[in-house]
Amino acid sequence: MLKKWLFSLVSLLASVSFAFADVDVNKADQAALDGVKGIGPAKSKAILAERAKGGEFKDWHDFETRIKGIGEKNAVKLSDAGLRVNGQAKTSVRSDTPAVKSNKEKMSK
């Protein structure tokens, strides 16, 4: 009985660890891409089509540029969900992106 319980526990832990595995955009198939939170069937098809057309994505900037609808903020969210480009996570939004001023700031000038 104890052996069955331990085997079940180990199996459960192994399956949970696979659920949080990183998905490399250059190696993943459609099912793996669909498994990333924030990527649906339409976006995964677009990613695969662009990868077939233009080759592997060099880095996050290349990925953002080539895939419509993926900007810096979306890229950070996808990276947080486990998506990788050449094994690299996207850490944050670039600091050289101009900040959007609020209406109050615009009117005070």
N, C-alpha and C positions, 0 to 999 in steps of 0.2 A: 504494500500500500504506500509506504513512504517513498519507494523508488518511483512509482507512478506519479506521485505528487511532485517530487523533485524534477522529474522529466517534464512534466507539464509547466512547471515554473520556469525552467531553463528555456523551453520552447517559446513561452510567452515573451520572455526577456529578449530572446534572439529576434523574434518578429517585430518587437517594438523598436529595436535598434535599427532594423532595416527601414522602418517607416520614416526615420529621421535622417536617412543617408543623403549625402549631397548628390545633386544631379548636374553633371557637366553638360552644358548646352551643345558642345561639339560632339558628344558621344551618345547622347540620349535618343531614344526612339520616342514616338508620339505618346505611348502609354506612360513613359517616365516623365515626360514634360507635363502631361495632363495631371500627374500626381503632385506637381508643385502648386502650392496655394497661390492663386492669382493668374495661373495659366489655364485657359480652357481649350477646348478642341480647335477653335478657330485660330487662336494665337499659336498653338503648338504646330498647326499645319503651316502657318506663315513662317515660323522659325525654321521648320524643316525645309520648306521651299527656298527660303533665302540661303540657307546653308548649302543646299544642293546647287543653287545658282552661283553664289559668290565664294564658296569655300568656307572653311572654318572661320569662326569669329576670333579675331586676334586678341581682343581685350574687351572690357566693358564698354568703352567708348564706341568701338566698332559695332558691338551688339546694339547699343542704343541708337546709333545712326542708321543702321540697316533695317531695324524692325520698327514699323510704324506703330505708334502708341506706347512705345517704351521710352520714357524719359528718365532723367536721373532719379527722381523720387520713386517711380515704379521699379527701377532697377535695384534700388536699395531694398525695397519691400520684397522683391523676388529673391534677392541674395539672402535676406533674413529668413526666407522660407526654404532655403537650401539650394537655390540655383547657383551654379558656378560657371565661369568662363575660363577655360584652361586651368581649372582647379583653383581659381582665385575668387574670393568673395569681394563684393563691392562694399566698402566700409562706410562711406557717407557721401552726401551731396558735395560736389566741388565747392570750395570756398570762393572761387572767382566768379560764381554765378551772381549776377546783380540782384540785389534784394528788391522786392516789390514794395513801393511806398504806399502807406495807407492814405485814405482820402484826407484825414486830418493833417498828415505831414505835407500833402500837396497844397492844401488850402492855407497853411500857415506861412507859406513863402510869399 
